[in-house]
């Protein structure tokens, strides 16, 4: 399973990259706004900077919702860097736009996916990635991880190439469950990723080893 970081924060992207386990980045308009990036040129430059830090796919989301505008915007985003993946919402014109991007050699990430039916449409439109939003499903009192298993089963049976990119990750256990459920990629904020490191027995064991090491130093 590949690890993407779900942020537009450059320090966090660098920290995950320095750990040596980062395969890509996902962003969305909310994450870009959180970093205070304003204006067309600043946004384009920010994506370029991210692409220069991480050698892997970087999802850049369109901010329009009609076919023509999404195609125009996606083409501009795709020109920033070879690693840009155009992120397109799962809406009527979004499906049309994804198919257009597929036919024109531009990779896409279908975002805001909350059902298996939507994941089938994303695969049919040739999306490189489909992004089921696990945490937001959990927030609505459903089991987000179940959707990963269901999409995995469907994609296997149907032989779809689209990669399952588990998104809206809230905790480290989500990452473990996504790996178990067959996600191809997980995109997570930095904290849940670093949370995978933690176990109290590791800390206790290390303290004892360090203590005993002093006895023969
Ligand atoms: C997906 O790519 C989205 O950027 C993201 O995972 C949404 O997560 P949230 O539900 O924490 O906003």
py3Dmol code that shows the C-alpha trace and the ligand (Angstrom):
import py3Dmol

protein = """\
ATOM      1  CA  UNK A   1       0.000   0.000   0.000  1.00  0.00           C
ATOM      2  CA  UNK A   2       1.356   3.416  -0.974  1.00  0.00           C
ATOM      3  CA  UNK A   3       1.413   6.297   1.520  1.00  0.00           C
ATOM      4  CA  UNK A   4       0.279   9.749   0.413  1.00  0.00           C
ATOM      5  CA  UNK A   5       0.107  12.715   2.769  1.00  0.00           C
ATOM      6  CA  UNK A   6      -3.180  14.638   2.794  1.00  0.00           C
ATOM      7  CA  UNK A   7      -2.075  18.233   3.291  1.00  0.00           C
ATOM      8  CA  UNK A   8      -0.862  21.360   1.531  1.00  0.00           C
ATOM      9  CA  UNK A   9       1.469  22.205   4.443  1.00  0.00           C
ATOM     10  CA  UNK A  10       5.039  22.199   3.142  1.00  0.00           C
ATOM     11  CA  UNK A  11       6.687  21.494   6.538  1.00  0.00           C
ATOM     12  CA  UNK A  12       4.503  18.428   7.063  1.00  0.00           C
ATOM     13  CA  UNK A  13       5.116  17.238   3.507  1.00  0.00           C
ATOM     14  CA  UNK A  14       8.890  17.604   4.087  1.00  0.00           C
ATOM     15  CA  UNK A  15       8.693  15.764   7.427  1.00  0.00           C
ATOM     16  CA  UNK A  16       6.836  12.789   5.898  1.00  0.00           C
ATOM     17  CA  UNK A  17       9.198  12.821   2.921  1.00  0.00           C
ATOM     18  CA  UNK A  18      12.277  12.831   5.200  1.00  0.00           C
ATOM     19  CA  UNK A  19      10.923   9.732   6.933  1.00  0.00           C
ATOM     20  CA  UNK A  20      11.431   7.985   3.596  1.00  0.00           C
ATOM     21  CA  UNK A  21       7.991   6.425   3.336  1.00  0.00           C
ATOM     22  CA  UNK A  22       6.113   9.010   1.268  1.00  0.00           C
ATOM     23  CA  UNK A  23       4.796   8.082  -2.180  1.00  0.00           C
ATOM     24  CA  UNK A  24       2.669  11.114  -3.023  1.00  0.00           C
ATOM     25  CA  UNK A  25       0.472  14.001  -1.883  1.00  0.00           C
ATOM     26  CA  UNK A  26      -3.218  14.837  -2.004  1.00  0.00           C
ATOM     27  CA  UNK A  27      -4.607  18.324  -1.529  1.00  0.00           C
ATOM     28  CA  UNK A  28      -8.054  19.848  -1.759  1.00  0.00           C
ATOM     29  CA  UNK A  29      -9.363  23.438  -1.823  1.00  0.00           C
ATOM     30  CA  UNK A  30      -9.942  23.415   1.958  1.00  0.00           C
ATOM     31  CA  UNK A  31      -6.363  22.284   2.633  1.00  0.00           C
ATOM     32  CA  UNK A  32      -4.980  24.944   0.252  1.00  0.00           C
ATOM     33  CA  UNK A  33      -7.106  27.653   1.903  1.00  0.00           C
ATOM     34  CA  UNK A  34      -5.862  26.515   5.332  1.00  0.00           C
ATOM     35  CA  UNK A  35      -2.298  27.371   4.235  1.00  0.00           C
ATOM     36  CA  UNK A  36      -3.418  30.895   3.307  1.00  0.00           C
ATOM     37  CA  UNK A  37      -2.529  30.471  -0.363  1.00  0.00           C
ATOM     38  CA  UNK A  38      -4.389  33.078  -2.406  1.00  0.00           C
ATOM     39  CA  UNK A  39      -4.598  33.812  -6.122  1.00  0.00           C
ATOM     40  CA  UNK A  40      -4.066  31.768  -9.286  1.00  0.00           C
ATOM     41  CA  UNK A  41      -0.264  32.186  -9.491  1.00  0.00           C
ATOM     42  CA  UNK A  42       0.291  31.416  -5.802  1.00  0.00           C
ATOM     43  CA  UNK A  43      -1.795  28.254  -6.108  1.00  0.00           C
ATOM     44  CA  UNK A  44       0.074  27.088  -9.219  1.00  0.00           C
ATOM     45  CA  UNK A  45       3.450  27.825  -7.560  1.00  0.00           C
ATOM     46  CA  UNK A  46       2.432  25.946  -4.434  1.00  0.00           C
ATOM     47  CA  UNK A  47       1.601  22.823  -6.450  1.00  0.00           C
ATOM     48  CA  UNK A  48       4.938  23.174  -8.262  1.00  0.00           C
ATOM     49  CA  UNK A  49       6.812  23.410  -4.946  1.00  0.00           C
ATOM     50  CA  UNK A  50       5.053  20.277  -3.653  1.00  0.00           C
ATOM     51  CA  UNK A  51       5.997  18.421  -6.845  1.00  0.00           C
ATOM     52  CA  UNK A  52       9.627  19.456  -6.345  1.00  0.00           C
ATOM     53  CA  UNK A  53       9.662  18.032  -2.789  1.00  0.00           C
ATOM     54  CA  UNK A  54       7.963  14.690  -3.484  1.00  0.00           C
ATOM     55  CA  UNK A  55       8.728  12.444  -6.436  1.00  0.00           C
ATOM     56  CA  UNK A  56       5.266  10.895  -6.728  1.00  0.00           C
ATOM     57  CA  UNK A  57       1.716  11.690  -7.728  1.00  0.00           C
ATOM     58  CA  UNK A  58       0.369  15.017  -6.446  1.00  0.00           C
ATOM     59  CA  UNK A  59      -3.400  15.510  -6.617  1.00  0.00           C
ATOM     60  CA  UNK A  60      -4.535  19.035  -7.506  1.00  0.00           C
ATOM     61  CA  UNK A  61      -8.285  19.585  -7.390  1.00  0.00           C
ATOM     62  CA  UNK A  62     -10.377  21.526  -9.888  1.00  0.00           C
ATOM     63  CA  UNK A  63     -12.435  24.345  -8.399  1.00  0.00           C
ATOM     64  CA  UNK A  64     -15.127  24.394 -11.064  1.00  0.00           C
ATOM     65  CA  UNK A  65     -18.117  22.094 -11.569  1.00  0.00           C
ATOM     66  CA  UNK A  66     -19.121  22.247 -15.232  1.00  0.00           C
ATOM     67  CA  UNK A  67     -17.528  20.054 -17.913  1.00  0.00           C
ATOM     68  CA  UNK A  68     -15.935  22.809 -20.008  1.00  0.00           C
ATOM     69  CA  UNK A  69     -14.412  24.667 -17.057  1.00  0.00           C
ATOM     70  CA  UNK A  70     -13.161  21.468 -15.394  1.00  0.00           C
ATOM     71  CA  UNK A  71     -11.424  20.406 -18.619  1.00  0.00           C
ATOM     72  CA  UNK A  72      -9.816  23.848 -19.038  1.00  0.00           C
ATOM     73  CA  UNK A  73      -8.722  24.003 -15.403  1.00  0.00           C
ATOM     74  CA  UNK A  74      -7.475  20.404 -15.351  1.00  0.00           C
ATOM     75  CA  UNK A  75      -5.363  20.974 -18.451  1.00  0.00           C
ATOM     76  CA  UNK A  76      -3.687  23.960 -16.783  1.00  0.00           C
ATOM     77  CA  UNK A  77      -3.070  21.965 -13.589  1.00  0.00           C
ATOM     78  CA  UNK A  78      -1.635  19.036 -15.557  1.00  0.00           C
ATOM     79  CA  UNK A  79       0.878  21.363 -17.247  1.00  0.00           C
ATOM     80  CA  UNK A  80       2.438  22.358 -13.875  1.00  0.00           C
ATOM     81  CA  UNK A  81       4.381  19.082 -13.559  1.00  0.00           C
ATOM     82  CA  UNK A  82       4.353  15.515 -14.907  1.00  0.00           C
ATOM     83  CA  UNK A  83       3.332  14.186 -11.480  1.00  0.00           C
ATOM     84  CA  UNK A  84       0.135  16.223 -11.215  1.00  0.00           C
ATOM     85  CA  UNK A  85      -3.046  14.141 -11.013  1.00  0.00           C
ATOM     86  CA  UNK A  86      -6.219  16.147 -11.627  1.00  0.00           C
ATOM     87  CA  UNK A  87      -8.697  15.677  -8.820  1.00  0.00           C
ATOM     88  CA  UNK A  88     -12.286  15.721 -10.027  1.00  0.00           C
ATOM     89  CA  UNK A  89     -15.474  15.513  -7.946  1.00  0.00           C
ATOM     90  CA  UNK A  90     -17.904  12.618  -8.405  1.00  0.00           C
ATOM     91  CA  UNK A  91     -20.662  14.595 -10.123  1.00  0.00           C
ATOM     92  CA  UNK A  92     -22.348  14.284 -13.536  1.00  0.00           C
ATOM     93  CA  UNK A  93     -19.961  16.627 -15.365  1.00  0.00           C
ATOM     94  CA  UNK A  94     -17.093  15.271 -13.290  1.00  0.00           C
ATOM     95  CA  UNK A  95     -17.594  11.798 -14.793  1.00  0.00           C
ATOM     96  CA  UNK A  96     -17.636  13.334 -18.282  1.00  0.00           C
ATOM     97  CA  UNK A  97     -14.503  15.347 -17.514  1.00  0.00           C
ATOM     98  CA  UNK A  98     -12.683  12.288 -16.111  1.00  0.00           C
ATOM     99  CA  UNK A  99     -13.439  10.360 -19.302  1.00  0.00           C
ATOM    100  CA  UNK A 100     -12.137  13.314 -21.343  1.00  0.00           C
ATOM    101  CA  UNK A 101      -8.946  13.451 -19.250  1.00  0.00           C
ATOM    102  CA  UNK A 102      -8.507   9.668 -19.599  1.00  0.00           C
ATOM    103  CA  UNK A 103      -8.898   9.880 -23.387  1.00  0.00           C
ATOM    104  CA  UNK A 104      -6.344  12.696 -23.459  1.00  0.00           C
ATOM    105  CA  UNK A 105      -3.705  11.016 -21.293  1.00  0.00           C
ATOM    106  CA  UNK A 106      -4.241  13.092 -18.138  1.00  0.00           C
ATOM    107  CA  UNK A 107      -4.470  11.017 -14.923  1.00  0.00           C
ATOM    108  CA  UNK A 108      -7.337  11.730 -12.525  1.00  0.00           C
ATOM    109  CA  UNK A 109      -8.305  11.155  -8.914  1.00  0.00           C
ATOM    110  CA  UNK A 110     -12.063  10.900  -8.434  1.00  0.00           C
ATOM    111  CA  UNK A 111     -12.858  12.613  -5.135  1.00  0.00           C
ATOM    112  CA  UNK A 112     -15.859  12.792  -2.783  1.00  0.00           C
ATOM    113  CA  UNK A 113     -16.739   9.119  -3.223  1.00  0.00           C
ATOM    114  CA  UNK A 114     -19.134   7.680  -0.651  1.00  0.00           C
ATOM    115  CA  UNK A 115     -20.635   4.617  -2.352  1.00  0.00           C
ATOM    116  CA  UNK A 116     -19.672   1.547  -4.380  1.00  0.00           C
ATOM    117  CA  UNK A 117     -21.836   2.798  -7.264  1.00  0.00           C
ATOM    118  CA  UNK A 118     -19.803   5.984  -7.463  1.00  0.00           C
ATOM    119  CA  UNK A 119     -16.596   3.907  -7.409  1.00  0.00           C
ATOM    120  CA  UNK A 120     -17.861   1.854 -10.381  1.00  0.00           C
ATOM    121  CA  UNK A 121     -18.524   5.053 -12.352  1.00  0.00           C
ATOM    122  CA  UNK A 122     -15.041   6.374 -11.520  1.00  0.00           C
ATOM    123  CA  UNK A 123     -13.483   3.144 -12.814  1.00  0.00           C
ATOM    124  CA  UNK A 124     -15.623   3.223 -15.970  1.00  0.00           C
ATOM    125  CA  UNK A 125     -14.462   6.805 -16.620  1.00  0.00           C
ATOM    126  CA  UNK A 126     -10.864   5.560 -16.379  1.00  0.00           C
ATOM    127  CA  UNK A 127      -9.850   7.379 -13.181  1.00  0.00           C
ATOM    128  CA  UNK A 128      -6.330   6.479 -12.013  1.00  0.00           C
ATOM    129  CA  UNK A 129      -7.515   6.761  -8.390  1.00  0.00           C
ATOM    130  CA  UNK A 130     -10.858   6.619  -6.620  1.00  0.00           C
ATOM    131  CA  UNK A 131     -11.038   8.354  -3.231  1.00  0.00           C
ATOM    132  CA  UNK A 132     -13.582   6.905  -0.779  1.00  0.00           C
ATOM    133  CA  UNK A 133     -13.870   9.257   2.237  1.00  0.00           C
ATOM    134  CA  UNK A 134     -13.623   6.868   5.190  1.00  0.00           C
ATOM    135  CA  UNK A 135     -13.667   9.386   8.057  1.00  0.00           C
ATOM    136  CA  UNK A 136     -16.639  11.358   6.773  1.00  0.00           C
ATOM    137  CA  UNK A 137     -18.620   8.110   6.420  1.00  0.00           C
ATOM    138  CA  UNK A 138     -17.720   7.248  10.030  1.00  0.00           C
ATOM    139  CA  UNK A 139     -18.785  10.785  11.034  1.00  0.00           C
ATOM    140  CA  UNK A 140     -22.230   9.997   9.574  1.00  0.00           C
ATOM    141  CA  UNK A 141     -22.512   6.891  11.772  1.00  0.00           C
ATOM    142  CA  UNK A 142     -21.739   4.362   8.994  1.00  0.00           C
ATOM    143  CA  UNK A 143     -18.687   2.115   8.730  1.00  0.00           C
ATOM    144  CA  UNK A 144     -16.250   3.764   6.303  1.00  0.00           C
ATOM    145  CA  UNK A 145     -13.886   0.787   6.154  1.00  0.00           C
ATOM    146  CA  UNK A 146     -16.685  -1.449   4.822  1.00  0.00           C
ATOM    147  CA  UNK A 147     -16.659   0.633   1.657  1.00  0.00           C
ATOM    148  CA  UNK A 148     -12.966  -0.148   1.086  1.00  0.00           C
ATOM    149  CA  UNK A 149     -13.700  -3.899   1.273  1.00  0.00           C
ATOM    150  CA  UNK A 150     -16.723  -3.543  -1.048  1.00  0.00           C
ATOM    151  CA  UNK A 151     -14.866  -1.540  -3.695  1.00  0.00           C
ATOM    152  CA  UNK A 152     -11.884  -3.949  -3.488  1.00  0.00           C
ATOM    153  CA  UNK A 153     -14.217  -6.890  -4.113  1.00  0.00           C
ATOM    154  CA  UNK A 154     -15.934  -5.189  -7.063  1.00  0.00           C
ATOM    155  CA  UNK A 155     -12.685  -4.015  -8.675  1.00  0.00           C
ATOM    156  CA  UNK A 156     -11.186  -7.503  -8.322  1.00  0.00           C
ATOM    157  CA  UNK A 157     -14.236  -9.242  -9.803  1.00  0.00           C
ATOM    158  CA  UNK A 158     -14.507  -6.742 -12.652  1.00  0.00           C
ATOM    159  CA  UNK A 159     -10.769  -6.371 -13.266  1.00  0.00           C
ATOM    160  CA  UNK A 160     -10.844  -2.576 -12.972  1.00  0.00           C
ATOM    161  CA  UNK A 161      -7.393  -0.916 -12.932  1.00  0.00           C
ATOM    162  CA  UNK A 162      -8.431   2.139 -10.904  1.00  0.00           C
ATOM    163  CA  UNK A 163      -6.475   2.299  -7.641  1.00  0.00           C
ATOM    164  CA  UNK A 164      -8.378   2.604  -4.371  1.00  0.00           C
ATOM    165  CA  UNK A 165      -7.028   5.681  -2.560  1.00  0.00           C
ATOM    166  CA  UNK A 166      -8.503   5.616   0.944  1.00  0.00           C
ATOM    167  CA  UNK A 167      -9.077   9.219   2.046  1.00  0.00           C
ATOM    168  CA  UNK A 168     -10.473  11.220   4.955  1.00  0.00           C
ATOM    169  CA  UNK A 169      -8.284   9.327   7.407  1.00  0.00           C
ATOM    170  CA  UNK A 170      -8.831  10.265  11.052  1.00  0.00           C
ATOM    171  CA  UNK A 171      -6.543   7.918  12.996  1.00  0.00           C
ATOM    172  CA  UNK A 172      -3.762   5.339  12.730  1.00  0.00           C
ATOM    173  CA  UNK A 173      -6.168   2.409  12.996  1.00  0.00           C
ATOM    174  CA  UNK A 174      -7.895   3.660   9.830  1.00  0.00           C
ATOM    175  CA  UNK A 175      -4.552   3.211   8.024  1.00  0.00           C
ATOM    176  CA  UNK A 176      -4.152  -0.348   9.335  1.00  0.00           C
ATOM    177  CA  UNK A 177      -7.743  -1.240   8.405  1.00  0.00           C
ATOM    178  CA  UNK A 178      -7.298   0.232   4.908  1.00  0.00           C
ATOM    179  CA  UNK A 179      -4.199  -1.942   4.411  1.00  0.00           C
ATOM    180  CA  UNK A 180      -6.164  -4.990   5.614  1.00  0.00           C
ATOM    181  CA  UNK A 181      -9.109  -4.136   3.332  1.00  0.00           C
ATOM    182  CA  UNK A 182      -6.953  -3.950   0.215  1.00  0.00           C
ATOM    183  CA  UNK A 183      -6.605  -0.202  -0.414  1.00  0.00           C
ATOM    184  CA  UNK A 184      -3.870   0.490  -2.966  1.00  0.00           C
ATOM    185  CA  UNK A 185      -3.064   3.851  -1.403  1.00  0.00           C
ATOM    186  CA  UNK A 186      -3.903   5.608   1.828  1.00  0.00           C
ATOM    187  CA  UNK A 187      -3.777   9.392   2.076  1.00  0.00           C
ATOM    188  CA  UNK A 188      -3.433  10.586   5.623  1.00  0.00           C
ATOM    189  CA  UNK A 189      -2.607  13.715   7.591  1.00  0.00           C
ATOM    190  CA  UNK A 190       0.820  13.543   9.269  1.00  0.00           C
ATOM    191  CA  UNK A 191      -0.409  12.686  12.786  1.00  0.00           C
ATOM    192  CA  UNK A 192      -2.141   9.340  12.007  1.00  0.00           C
ATOM    193  CA  UNK A 193       0.895   8.393   9.920  1.00  0.00           C
ATOM    194  CA  UNK A 194       3.288   9.076  12.826  1.00  0.00           C
ATOM    195  CA  UNK A 195       0.845   7.361  15.187  1.00  0.00           C
ATOM    196  CA  UNK A 196       1.735   4.060  13.499  1.00  0.00           C
ATOM    197  CA  UNK A 197       5.114   4.322  15.241  1.00  0.00           C
ATOM    198  CA  UNK A 198       3.695   4.319  18.720  1.00  0.00           C
ATOM    199  CA  UNK A 199       3.512   1.412  21.145  1.00  0.00           C
ATOM    200  CA  UNK A 200       4.123   1.711  24.909  1.00  0.00           C
ATOM    201  CA  UNK A 201       5.970  -1.634  24.996  1.00  0.00           C
ATOM    202  CA  UNK A 202       8.434  -0.258  22.423  1.00  0.00           C
ATOM    203  CA  UNK A 203       9.141   2.722  24.726  1.00  0.00           C
ATOM    204  CA  UNK A 204       9.441   0.530  27.825  1.00  0.00           C
ATOM    205  CA  UNK A 205      11.645  -1.998  25.998  1.00  0.00           C
ATOM    206  CA  UNK A 206      13.899   0.712  24.585  1.00  0.00           C
ATOM    207  CA  UNK A 207      14.318   2.415  27.986  1.00  0.00           C
ATOM    208  CA  UNK A 208      15.443  -0.939  29.453  1.00  0.00           C
ATOM    209  CA  UNK A 209      17.846  -1.634  26.566  1.00  0.00           C
ATOM    210  CA  UNK A 210      19.381   1.859  26.884  1.00  0.00           C
ATOM    211  CA  UNK A 211      19.714   1.411  30.634  1.00  0.00           C
ATOM    212  CA  UNK A 212      21.399  -1.978  30.277  1.00  0.00           C
ATOM    213  CA  UNK A 213      23.652  -0.639  27.512  1.00  0.00           C
ATOM    214  CA  UNK A 214      25.205   1.735  30.075  1.00  0.00           C
ATOM    215  CA  UNK A 215      26.347  -1.356  32.074  1.00  0.00           C
ATOM    216  CA  UNK A 216      28.749  -2.479  29.367  1.00  0.00           C
ATOM    217  CA  UNK A 217      29.636   0.876  27.789  1.00  0.00           C
TER     218      UNK A 217
END
"""
ligand_1 = """\
12
LIG
C -8.977 13.474 -0.029
O -8.118 13.471 -0.868
C -9.336 14.616 0.823
O -8.362 15.628 0.650
C -9.347 14.337 2.297
O -8.891 13.050 2.594
C -10.584 14.763 2.998
O -10.433 14.491 4.357
P -11.314 15.176 5.498
O -12.601 14.437 5.593
O -10.497 15.008 6.740
O -11.506 16.603 5.112
"""
view = py3Dmol.view(width=600, height=400)
view.addModel(protein, "pdb")
view.setStyle({"model": 0}, {"cartoon": {"style": "trace"}})
view.addModel(ligand_1, "xyz")
view.setStyle({"model": 1}, {"stick": {}})
view.zoomTo()
view.show()
